[in-house]
Amino acid sequence: MIEQLCLKIWANQDFQNEYESLSRYSLKHTIRIQNEEIDGALIVRLLQCASHFSLSDQLQHRRASYEIAISCAKLIASIESEINFENATQLIIFILQRLGNFPAADFVHERMERANKSELPTSLWMETEEHKNRNTINIENGKSIVFTDFQSKLWSTLTNEKTITINAPTSAGKSFVLQSYLANFFTEKFGCVAVYLVPTRALISQVISDMNRTAQEHGLILEITEVPAPPSNKENHLFVLTQERFQILLDSYLGSIGILIVDEAQNLSDGSRGILLQSVIETASKRDVDLKLLFGCPNALNPEILPALFGRNDSSEVVSTEESPVLQNLIAIETDPYINNVAYVSRIAKNKRPTDAIKVWFETELVDEDKTVANLAYYFGKNAINIIYGSEPVKCENLAKLLMNIIISDEATANDEELNEFSEFIKEHIHKDFYLVETIKYGVAYHYGKMPSFLRKGIESLAKKGKIKYIVCTSTLLQGINLPAQNIFIAKPTKGKDSENRNVIPLASAEFWNLCGRAGRLTKDYEGNIYLINLDKWLENPINEEKYKAISPAFEDILITETPRIIDYIESRGEYSGGNKELIESAFMKMYIENNENTLTESLEKYKELQLSRAHEIPNLMEKLGQEINIPNEVSKKNPSISVFDQQRMLNYLVKRIAEKGARYVIPPHPLSDYKEISLSYLQLFKRIHTYFERKSSRDNSHNYFYPLAILWMKGLTYHQLLSNKIEYKKTKRKRGVPDANVEARGLFDDIESALRFRYVKFTRCYIDLLKHALESSNNGDYISSIPPIYLFLELGASSKTMISLMSMGITRATSFIISKEAPRSDMDRDSVRGWLSKADIRVFDLPKVLQGELTGSL
């Protein structure tokens, strides 16, 4: 009966007209255009409609109910009128409670003075109280949490099922539930291990920070680390890792894992990294049958594929919702090519068509693309926290500089002590000419994935405090970075260039909606605004495309579409020059390892589409390989990202050199040794990697750049020292002019993140595994204990035990370096470091306030 009533109201043209009027009032309020006097009776009528819609099961009606309630709330809060809105205010809160959105109801209640001046009828009060009690969770430490309906359902499922897939919008609040559940899990258990998988290193620090705070709120003793080393004590442990780091942990830790959380699980589609992600989940799942496996993904068309992919259909459930607990307004801004200081602002309605536009005049011309974006963001984003999407780092820097100059021209002053303090720290630890040194003073920052972690962490912390108002950000936002923002500004969004013809890649529809989900955060806002600038000029219009995207595992895709190329790769013994080599190599290695474990045929049988391909030939080809390859199974399994053909080439070289020149010739020394004494050894190591793993030409000299950078990075040198070295080196190569510090900084960040911390981590790890085997088989096993874990040192940018212990606590490399210089010893383990820091006066470290929180949050 309620559904019929809702449909009748929805079909009424008077309702639609008044609903549209309210949306226009709301838009004018959002963009700070003077509103005409609002009709109080209209507000009451719409709220009465919204109260009916709140009981509907139809998403369209429930969204309208929330939008009406929130629009009325912000309009009432801004009206200076003698009209009595006491009942309307109470009705708004009631509607939100009836929708099960208690966090939003509390948020509105706190911000509206009229909220306590009237009471609900007893029957309605009892209805909301009963609903609230159903959504209230009593956790182990005696505290209680009131969830939304979706969060409550998720919590109930987490406590009852073994495999759960969470398919919900970005703003649904699933991370909060997962973190609360983890805290509850560790409160009930002792000596347990859980793993939280994230797609990028940029996301690790955020999850660690959030979990540290959650653990403190729950009074929980929990070791949280990003270092993939086995637990050193019997405390509860949470590892926050990428799939590459999880691979390392799985090889060194054979104990039980209680929970595995796979955040952004749609990244199973992500090429060779997606194949590795699938492999590590399979390994963990097979190793521990009692493992609780949790997948998180936004806007997936087929979330049920995830438990099926890993053979976990039994005791599994998908928890889905399309409903966002935060209103997200799509607002189109179109500039006028003939009147350069005018923009037309309209709200994109649910039918994906813009409403009637509002004409806005500006004091400046809106002609140049970047200047237009910067001026619009400044005008519409005043007094709020804003994210401006930048397609690449250099664009982020340019937009940040423009925003800073606009703010300066508006006679703003850089007088915030904490911002100025962080600016000085950046100057000291990056470079005096680094753009962020100046922009940060005016509350403007830029943020991209390959920036040093202390910069990202500082920016995120200052944004959460409301000190940074404008953040220009690349697609790192799509990977789950949780920056608070009321507004997001997007103009012609792209995400890099394709590898073959270097054409720019437009943002896909699913990625666009994921990005939109960053506007407005549950418990922080009740709405967020996404400003779409000159939508008609975008390479693709994602609004007209499918919002949901199917998860298509990369391994399955490559098997189905590239079987002939995989066979060519095998038959040529890796001497393959066709397309998609990295992906084909990754798929081959996954099958090679499965064949060694006698599970390949079973694995291939999962994919019915392969019956029409040549995939049935692969097992026989693998069997023939077994007669040619003498790489130990445990070595190939540890190194699935490097072709076994290249591993064999390297092993042959090592065996030959050990026989000719002895073991010491091929063992890399510890990077803390004297630079001059170890330089030749590392030069040779990097040349071997380039020759045998990467098959570079003999004329290639890139090892001459990377080996000294690697040594200094592992020694723990600051970014400032590394950048100064690079600039000085570039000066010697230039005939005139001075190298640009920002260009060189971007290059250095890429060299460190993409080369040292990714490529060379996997190469040195494989090299050491092969070296150990070669030493053992040549009766040189006594040397094995002297081999330093170069791959770990490269990953962390540190090789002193004290600095590594600090970083394992979630403290950034830059902060760890400063603290380690004051430490009493260089070989302190984690417990020793924590004991020392708990007694130390942190003021002696001379850290800016924004980074001091790293210490207090980690102790």
N, C-alpha and C positions, 0 to 999 in steps of 0.2 A: 504493500500500500504506500509506503514512504517513497518507493522508487517511482511509482505512478505520479505522486504529488510533485516530486522533483522534476520529472519530465514535463509535467504541465507548466510548472513555473518557468522552466528553461525555454519552453516554446513560446512563452508570452512575450510579445514584442515590447510592451511597456517595461518589463523586467530587463530585457536586453538593452534598451535605450538607457535606462538608469544605470545599469552595470557599466556601459560604455562611458557614461558621464563620470562615474566614480573613477574609472581608469584614467580619464583625462585630468580630473582633479589631482589624482595621485601623481601622474607624470609631471604636472606643473609644480607640485610640491617638491618632487625629486630634483628637478632641474632649477629650482628656486625662481620660478616665474610667479608673479603676483596672481593669486587665485581670486576669482570673484567669490562673493559670500556663498557658502555652501548651504544647501537646504537641509536643515536638521531632520525633517520628515523623510527625506530621501535616504539618509543614513539609517534611520530606524527601519524603514521598509526593507532595505537591502540586508540589514543584519537579521531580520526575521526570515528572509529567504535563505540566508547563509546558515541559520540554525537548522533548517530542514535539510539543506544540502549536507550538513555535517553528519547526518545519519545514513547517507547514501553509501552504497558500495561502488558507485561509479566514480572513476578517477576524475573525470571532467567536473562532476559536481563537487567533489571534495576539494579539488584545486580552487574552484570558484569560491567555495566557502572560506578557505584560508585566505585567499586574495582579498575578498571583501572585508574580512575581519581585520587584516593587517592594514589595508588601505584606510579603513575607517579609524583605526587606532592612531595612525600617524597624523591624519587630518585633524582629529579631535584634539590631539596633543598640541597642535600648532594654532588652534583657533582661540582667539581672544574675544569671547562672546559671552553674553548673558544666558545663552541657551543652556539648559541643564542637560548634560550628557551623562549623568551619573548612571542611569539605567543602561544606556548604550555601552558604556565602558564595561559594566559588569557582564553584559551580553557578549561582548567581544571575548572576554576571558572564558566565559562559559563555552562559546563555540570552539575555541582552541582546545579546551579540556575535552569537549565531546569528540573532537577529532583525534584525541589521544596525544596531542602535542603539548604535554605539560611543561617542558622546558620553555617553549614559546609563550605559554600562558604566564609562567612566572616572570619571564623577561618583560612582557607587556605590563604586568602588575607592578613591577618595580619602577617603571618609567611613567606611569600615569597617576597623577595626583588624585583623580576622581575614583580610583579603583575600589576604595574601601567604604564608600559612602552609601552603598545600597547592598541589599542582600538578595540572593536567589530564593525563589519559593522552595519550600522544604523538599518537594519531590525532585526538583532539578538539582538541588544541593546534594541529595542522597545519590542521585545518578552519577554526578561527577566524582563524589568521594569513593563510591564503589569502583568506578573506573580507575581512579588514581591508586587505590589499594591493589588492584590487579596488576598495575604497572610498577609497583614499588618492590624493589628487590632488596632483601636483607642480606648483606654480605658478611663474611666471616668475622670482621673486626667490630661487629656491632653497629656499623653504620648502615644507612639505607640510601638507595638511589631510585629516583623516579624516572622511568624511561618513557620514550614515545612508544606507540603501539608496535612499530617495527622493531625497535630495540628490545622491547619486552619479548616479542616472539623469538628474536634471535637468541636472547639469553636462555630462554627455555629450551631451544633446540641445542644450544651448546652444551647444556647439562645432560642431554639425553641421547645425542647421536654421536657417532664416531667420526663421520666424514660429513662436513658441512660446506656448502658453497653459498657464499653471500653475494647476491647480485643486486646492487642498490646504487642510487645516485651518489655522487661524490660527497654531498652534504648531508647524507642520511644519518651520520653519527655512528657508523659501524666500527671505526677505529677505537672510539671511546669504550664501546661494549667489549671489544676484543681485549683491550688493555685491562679493563676491570675484571674480565674473566680470567686473564692470566694471573692477575694479582690474587684473585680468589683461589685459583688452582694452586699457586705456590704457598698460600696460607694453609691449605689443607694438607700439603705434601711436605716432605723434607728430602733434600738430596736429589731433587729432580732436575731434568734438563729440558728446556724448550728452545725451539729455533724459530725466529721471525725472519722470513725471507723477504727482501725488498729488491727492486730491480736495479737500483743505482747506489753508489757510495754516498751521493748527496742526500739520500733519504735516511741513511743509517743514523746520522747524528740526531735527526729529528725524532725518530722512534726511540732512541736511547734516552733523549731528554724527556720525552713524554712518559716513558716507562719509569725513569728515575723519580719523576714527580708522583706518578701513580703509586709506586712502591712506598714512598715517604708518606703519602696520604693514608695508606693502609697499614703503616707501621711495620713494614715488611723488610726483612733482611734478604736482599737479592743481589747476586753478582750479575751485572749486565755488561756485556763486552762485545766488541766488534772483531776481536782477534780470534781466528779459528784455531785455537789450541785447546787440547783436552782440559776439562775442569781440574784445578789444582787442589781443591778441597771438597768437602762433603756438603757445602752450602748449595742452595738452589741456584741454578744458572740459567740465564737467558742469553742466547747468542742472537745478535742482530747482524745478518750477513747477506751478501749477494750470493748468487748461485755459484760463482767462482770460489768464493771463500768457503761456502758450504761443502764444496767438493773436497777442499783441503781438510776440513773438519771430519768429514766422513772417512777419510783415509787414515786419520790419526786417532779418532775416537770411536771405539767399538761398543761403547755402553748404550744404555737405553735412552731414547728420546721420547718424552711424554707427549709433547704437542709440536706440530709443525704448522706454522701459519705461512701461507703463500700469498703475499699481498700483490695486487696488480697481476693476477694470474692470467689475464689475457695476453701477457708477454710470452706465453708458450708459443705464440705465433711469430715471435721476434727472431727469425733467422737462426744463426748458429747458437746464439745465446738462448734462444727458445728450446733448441735441442738439448743443450746442457741442462737447462732448467728441468726439462722432462726427465732427463737421466738421473739427476740427483734426487728428485722426488721419488722416482721408481726405486732407487737404491734404498732410501730411507724407509719406504713403505714395505719393501720386501724383507728388510732386515728386522723390522719390529712390527709384528702383526697387531700389537695393541696401540700403535701410534694413532693419536688423534690428529686428523688432517683437516685443516681449515683453509678454504680458498676464498679470496676476496677479489671481486672484479666489478667494474662499473658498466652498466648498459650492455650486458652480454645478451646476444640473441639466443644462445644455446648453453646456458650455464650447466645443464645436466650432463654435458660431455665430460666435465672434469672428473667426477668420481668414476665414470665408466672408463675413462682413459687409463686409470690406475687400478682397475679391477676392484673398485670399492662401492659397487652398487648396493650391496647389503649394508644396512644400518647407515644409510646416507640420506641427506635431505638438502634441498635447495631452498634457501630463504630469500625471497625476492620482494622487491617493492619498486614501483615507479614513482611513488609519492615522495617529494622532498619536503622536509620539515622547515625549509627556508624558502620564502618566495623569491624567485629569480626572474627579474624583469629584463626582457630583451628590448633594448632601445636603439632604434636606428637613427644615425645622424648623417644627413646628406648635405654636402656643401654645394654652393651654387657657382658654376663656372663663369657666370656673367656678373653676379653681384658678389664680390670676393670676401665681403665681411658678413655674410649671412649663412646660417645653417638651419636646416629644417629637421626638427626632432619629432619622432613618432614612436609609439610603442608598437612592437610586433605582437599582434594578438595570437590567440591559440590556433587560429586558422592559418597562421604563418604569413598573414598580410599586415602591412603597416596600417595603423589607424591614421586619422587626420593629423597632419603635421602641425607642429607649433613652430613659428618663425622666431629665431633668436638672432639678435644683432650683436656683433663683436666690434671691439675697438681696433682689432688687428686683422690683416688679410689672412684668409685661409686658402693658400695657394700651394705652397710647397708641402709635400706629403708629410715629412717628419715634423715640420713646424706646426702643421695643422693638428696632427695627433697630440703633440705636446701642449698646444694652446687649449684644445678641447679638454684634455685630461685635467689641466690646471683649472679651467673655468668650472667644469662640472664636478670636479673632485675636491673642491675646497672643503676643509674641515672634516675630511674622511680619509681612510686609508685606501690607496688605489694601486692596482696592478695594471701596468701597460705591457701588452704583449709585444715582444721584439723577436723577430724571426732568427736573428743570429747575434752573437756577442757584440760585434762592432755596431750594429744597429741599436742595441741596448745602451751602449756607451753614448752614442750620439743623441738619443732621445733623453738620456739622463742629463747631459750637458745643456740641452735646450730647456728642459724643465727648470734646471738650476738658474739659468739666465733669465727665464720668465719670472721666477720667484724674486731674484735680485732686482729686476726692473720694477717690481711691485713694492720696492723699498723694504724688503724683508732683511733681517739681520741674522747672522750666524752666532747666536748667543747661548745655545744649549750646551751645558758643560759636558754632558755625556757624549753627545755627538762630536764635539771638538776633541774630546779625549780619544775617542775611537779613530778620528781622523789622524791624529798624531801617531797612533799605533800603526795605522796602515802605512803612513809615510815611512816609519821606521822599519816595517817588516815587508813592504813591497817596494815602493819607490816614491820619491817626492813628487814626481810628475804623473803618477797614476791618477786617472780622472776621479776615482772614488774619494781620494783625499779631499777634494774640494766639494764634490756634490753632496757628500754625506753631511757636511756642516749645515746644509739647507734642507735636510730631511728628504733627500733624493738618493736612491741607490739603484744599482743594477745587479742582477743575480743570474748566473748561469752555471750549468752543472760542473764545468771544469775549473771553476774558481777554487782557490784554497779553502779548506773547510772552515778555518777560523773566520774568513770573510763572510761566507754564507751563514755561519752560525751567529755571528755578530749582527748581521743584517736582519735575520729572522727574529732575533731577540729584541732588537730595537723597534722592529715593526710591531711586535706583539705589545710593546709598551706604548705604542702610538707615537713614537718619536720620529720614525720615518713614515712619511705620508705618501710617497710615490716610489714604487719599486718597478723597474723595467726588467722584465723577466723573459727568458726563452722557454722552450718546451719542457724544461725541468718541472714546471708546474704539472705537466701531464703525468709525471711519474709519482705524483702523490705528495709533493712538497706542500705543506699545510700552512701557507702564509695567510694571515687574516686580511680580508679586504672587503670593503663595502661595494667597491666599484672595480670593474675590469674593462679596459679599453682595448679594442681589437681592430686593426686595420690591415686588410689584405694579408692574412696570416699564412705563412709557409713554415716548413721545418727542414731546412737544409736542401741539398741537391742530390739527385740520384747519381750513382757511381759511374754509369755508362756514358751519358751525354751531358751531364752537369746541368740539367734543367731543374729549376726550383720545384719542390714538392709541396703542393697545397695541403693545408691541414685537412685531414679526413673528417667526415661528419662525426663519427664516434669520438674522435679526439677533440673536436670543437665542443661537443656537449660536455665532455669531461672537463675541459677548460672552464666552461661556463659554471660548472658546479663549484668552482673555487670562490664564487662571489657570494658572500654571506655565509656565516658559520653558525651552526646550532649552538645555542646558549650565548652567542656573542652578538648576533643580529637576528632580526626576523625577516629581513629581505636583503637581497643583493642586486646590483644593477650591472648588466653587461651592455656596454655601448659598442655598437657595430658601426664603424666609420666607413662611409662610402661603399656600402655593400655591393653596389652594382659594378664596382671595379675589382672585386675579388676574383681570383682565378677560378674558384668554384664557390657556389653558394651552399654551405652545409645545412642551412635551415631547411632546404627543400629535399635533402637526402635523408635516408634512413638513420634514425637516432641510435639504433641498436646494431651492433656488429657481431657477427658470428666468430667464435673462437675457433681458429683453424690451426692446430698444432703444426709447427714448421716441419717436424720430422715426417708427419703424414703427408703434408703437401709435397715435400721434395721427393718422397717415395713414389707418389702417384704421378707427378709431372715430369720427373727427371730420372726415371729408372735407366733409360739408355745411357745417359751421361754418367751415372754412378758405375754402370758396368764398364764404360770406357775408362773411367778413372782407375778401376781395379785392374783391368787388363793392361793398362799402360804403366802400372806400378807407380802411380802418382805423377807420371810425366804427362799431365793433362793441361791443356791450354784453353779450354772452353770457358763459357760463362758460369757464374755462380760457384766458382771453385771453393770458396770458404764454406758455403752451405753444403755442397756435395761432399766435401772432406769431412765435415761434422757428422753428416748422416752415415757415411761410410764407417767412421770410427765407432759410432753407436752400434752399428750392426756387427762390426768386427769383434767388439767386446762381448756382445750378446752371443755371438757364435762360440767364442771361447768358453762361455758359461753354459753352452748348450740350450740357450733359450731363443735363438734367432728365429727358428721356424715358428715357434709359438707366438713370438712377437709379430711376425709378418702376417699371421693368420687373423690378427685383430682387424686388419684393414681389408675389407671386402673388395674395395675398388681395385686392389692390386691384382685381382684375378685376370684382368684384361691386359696386364703389363708383362714385362719380362722379369718381374721380381723373383719368380720361381728359380731363376738361374743363379741368384746371388748366393744361396747357401753352398752350392757346389764350388763356386769361385772362391769363397772364403776357406773352404776345406783345402783347396790347392795352396792358398797363401800360407796355411799353417806349416807347410813343408819348406817354405822359403824364409819365413820371419822367425827370428829367435829372440824376440823381445819377451821378457817374462810377462805373464798375464797381469800380475799386480802392477807392473809399470805402465802398461798400455791403459789399464783401467784408471789409474791415477791421472793420466794425461790424455783425456778424450778429445782435447782441442788441438792436438798435434798429430798429424798423420803418422801411422805406424811405419810407413815407408821412409819418412824423414827421421823417425826415431831410429830406424835400422841404420840409416846412413850415419847418424851421429854415433851410434854404438860402435859401428865398424871403425870409425875414426878413433874413438877413445881406446878401444882395444889395441889398435895399431900403435898409437902414441905411447901408451903405457909400456908396451913391449919395447919400443925404441928409446924412449927418454925417461921412463920411470913415472911413478904415480904423482909425484909432486908437480910435474909439468902441467897436469890437467886439473889440479885442485885449486879453486879460487881461494885466496887468502881472506881473512876477516877484514871488512871494510874500515874498521877503526885503526888498522895498522897504518904505518907511515905511507903517505900518498905516493911518494916517489918509488917506494919499494914494491908497491902493489900495482902500479899503473900498467906495466907490460902484461902482467897476468890478466888484468881485466880487458885490456885491448884485445888480447888473443881470445878471451872468452866471448866477447861480443862479435868478433870476426867469425868464430866457429858457429855461433848462433845464426848469423846472417848467411853463412855458406851452406850449412847442412839443414837447418830448420826452415829458413826463409828462401833458400835457393837464389840468393842475390848474385848478381854478376861479380866476377873477380875484380872488376873495375870500381865497384861500389866502395865508397869510403865513409859511409854514414857511421860506422863504428867509432871513427875518430871523434865524432861529436858526442855520441851517446855514452861511451864508457866513462869519460871524466864526469859527465853529468850524473851518471848513476852512482859513482863513488861518493861524490859530494852530497848527493841526496841521501844516501844511506848513512853518511856521517852525521846527518841531522842539520846541515847548513840551512839557514833561513832562506825564504824566497827572495829576500832583498839581496843576499849574497849571491844566490844563483842567477838572479836577473842582472845584477851588476856585472858578473862574469860574462854573461851572454852579450850584454851591450858592449863591453870592452872588446870582446871577440869580433862582434860585427863591425866595430870601428876600424879594426885592422883590415877588414875585407872591403870597406867602402873607399872610393876615391874622393868623395866629397859628401858633405852633409852629415848629420848626426842621426843615429838610429832613434826611432820613436819608441819611448819607453812603454807605451800602451800596446803597440803592435808587438813588441818583443815579449811583453808580459803575456799576451794572449798565446803567442807561440810557445812560451815556456810552460804555461798551464797545460796546453795540449800535449807537449812532449812528456810532461810528468804523468798526466792522467791517462792518455791513450797509449803512450809507449812504455814508460818505466813501470807504471802501476797496473798495466794490463798485458801488453804483448810480452814484455821482458819478464814479468812475473811468471807467466805460464812457460816461457822458454827456459828460464833458469831452473824452475822446479823440475821440468822434464830432464834437463841436463844433469841435475844432481841425482835424480833417480837412476838414470842410465849410468852415471859415473859410479854410483855405489855398486850397481850390478857388475860393471866392468872390473872394479877393484876386487870385489868378492871372488869373481871367477878367475882372477889372475893371482890369487893368493896375496892380495894387498889389503885385506879386510881391516887391518889395524889402522889404516888411514881414514876409515869412514867416519869415526867419531870427531875428526878434526875438520870436517866439511861444514862451513857455516850455512845457515838457512837463508841464502841470498834472496830467495823469492819472498820471504817474509819481510826482510829488511827493505826490499824494493816496494812492497805493498804499503808499508808503514812510513817509509822515509826516515827510518831510525834503526840503529843497530846496538845501542846501549840498552842493557836490560832495564835500567831505571826508566828510561824514556818510553820503552815499549810497555812497561807496566802502567805508566801514566796513561798512555793512549788506549790500553785495554780497558780502562775505566770510563771511556767515552770522552776523554779530554782531547782537544784538538792538538795537532802536531805542533803548531806555533806555541801554544800555551805549555805543552809538555816540554818543549825545548827550553823555555824560560825557567820553568820550575826545576828541570833536571840539572841546570847549571848550579842551583842552590842546594841540591840534594847532597847528603853526607857521603853517599857512595854511588857508583855507577852500575852496581849489580843488584839493586834492590828488587825483590819480587813485589807482587801486588799488595800483599798483606803488609809488608814492611813500608811500602810507600804510603798506604792508607794510615798506618799508625803514626808515621812521621808527620803527615799533613794534618792529622787531627790535632796535633799539638803545636804546629807551626803558626806563626803570624803571617797570614797571606798578604799583608801589606808590603812585606819585604820583596815580593815578586814584582811589584810595580806593574800590575795588570790593570787595564782599563776596566771600569765597572761592568761593562757588558760581557767581559770574559771571566770575571771573578765568579759569576754564577756557575761556570763549568765546574769549579772546585766544590762549591757548596752542594751542587746537585749530584756530585759523584761520590761524596764521602758518606 
